[in-house]
Amino acid sequence: MSETVDVMDVIALCCPKYKDRPQIARVVHKTPSGYAIHWMAGSYSGPWAEAKKRDGRKLVPWVDTIKESDVIYKKISLTSNHKLSNKVVQTLRSLYAAREGGAS
């Protein structure tokens, strides 16, 4: 986990305030305490797209800030059809299971 996270990298997170798994986001920029991210929506087996949330009637990008310690997997590369590779899926499942003490 020593590699650095660059802008536009796709990373996996473990944020306690959200229950959904997996938590994938694209880095927008670095902040003093962590990263500004753009959440992505998808599933282990389905395609991933940038998440949107409602702002009145408009859909706007769902941007958030996270701490460096929330990042559990860096430099995820999506396949050509915007899906997670099998290797990444297996890694993420085991990382989340370890983070949650096997209570998945």
C-alpha positions as CSV (number, residue, x, y, z in Angstrom):
1,M,0.0,0.0,0.0
2,S,3.0,2.3,-0.4
3,E,2.0,3.6,-3.9
4,T,0.7,7.1,-4.1
5,V,-2.8,8.1,-5.2
6,D,-2.9,10.5,-8.1
7,V,-5.8,12.7,-9.4
8,M,-8.2,10.6,-11.6
9,D,-7.1,7.3,-9.9
10,V,-9.9,4.9,-9.0
11,I,-9.7,3.7,-5.3
12,A,-11.6,1.5,-3.0
13,L,-12.7,2.9,0.4
14,C,-14.1,1.7,3.7
15,C,-16.1,4.5,5.1
16,P,-18.0,3.5,8.3
17,K,-20.9,6.0,7.5
18,Y,-21.8,4.1,4.4
19,K,-22.9,0.5,4.4
20,D,-22.8,-0.3,0.7
21,R,-20.0,-2.5,-0.6
22,P,-17.8,-2.1,-2.5
23,Q,-17.1,1.6,-2.1
24,I,-15.4,2.9,-5.2
25,A,-14.4,6.5,-6.0
26,R,-12.3,8.5,-8.4
27,V,-9.9,11.0,-6.8
28,V,-10.6,14.6,-7.8
29,H,-7.7,16.2,-5.8
30,K,-5.6,15.8,-2.7
31,T,-6.5,17.7,0.5
32,P,-4.3,18.3,3.5
33,S,-6.0,15.5,5.4
34,G,-6.9,13.1,2.6
35,Y,-8.7,13.3,-0.7
36,A,-11.6,14.9,-2.4
37,I,-13.4,12.1,-4.3
38,H,-16.2,11.6,-6.8
39,W,-18.2,8.6,-5.7
40,M,-18.9,5.9,-8.3
41,A,-22.0,3.6,-8.4
42,G,-21.9,0.0,-9.4
43,S,-21.5,-3.6,-8.1
44,Y,-19.0,-6.3,-7.9
45,S,-20.3,-7.8,-11.1
46,G,-21.9,-4.8,-12.9
47,P,-20.5,-1.8,-14.7
48,W,-19.3,1.3,-12.8
49,A,-20.3,4.9,-13.5
50,E,-19.8,8.2,-11.6
51,A,-22.5,8.6,-9.0
52,K,-25.0,11.5,-9.0
53,K,-27.1,12.9,-6.3
54,R,-30.1,15.2,-6.4
55,D,-29.7,19.0,-5.9
56,G,-33.2,20.2,-6.1
57,R,-34.2,19.1,-9.6
58,K,-30.7,18.7,-11.0
59,L,-28.5,15.7,-10.7
60,V,-25.0,16.7,-9.7
61,P,-21.8,14.7,-9.2
62,W,-21.6,13.2,-5.7
63,V,-18.4,14.7,-4.4
64,D,-17.1,14.0,-0.9
65,T,-13.9,14.3,1.2
66,I,-12.3,11.3,2.8
67,K,-9.3,10.6,5.1
68,E,-6.2,8.8,3.9
69,S,-7.0,6.0,6.3
70,D,-10.3,5.2,4.6
71,V,-8.5,4.0,1.5
72,I,-8.1,0.3,1.4
73,Y,-7.1,-0.4,-2.2
74,K,-5.4,2.0,-4.6
75,K,-5.0,2.2,-8.4
76,I,-8.0,0.1,-9.5
77,S,-8.2,-0.3,-13.2
78,L,-11.6,-0.9,-14.6
79,T,-12.0,-3.2,-17.6
80,S,-12.9,-1.8,-21.0
81,N,-16.6,-2.1,-20.2
82,H,-16.2,-0.3,-16.8
83,K,-16.3,-3.4,-14.6
84,L,-14.0,-4.7,-11.9
85,S,-11.7,-7.5,-12.8
86,N,-12.1,-10.8,-11.1
87,K,-8.8,-10.4,-9.3
88,V,-9.9,-7.0,-7.9
89,V,-13.3,-8.4,-6.8
90,Q,-11.6,-11.2,-4.8
91,T,-9.1,-8.8,-3.3
92,L,-11.9,-6.3,-2.3
93,R,-14.1,-9.0,-0.8
94,S,-11.3,-10.2,1.4
95,L,-10.2,-6.6,2.4
96,Y,-13.8,-5.7,3.4
97,A,-14.2,-9.0,5.4
98,A,-10.9,-8.3,7.2
99,R,-12.0,-4.7,8.0
100,E,-15.3,-5.8,9.4
101,G,-13.8,-8.7,11.4
102,G,-15.3,-11.3,9.1
103,A,-18.8,-10.2,9.8
104,S,-19.9,-9.9,6.1
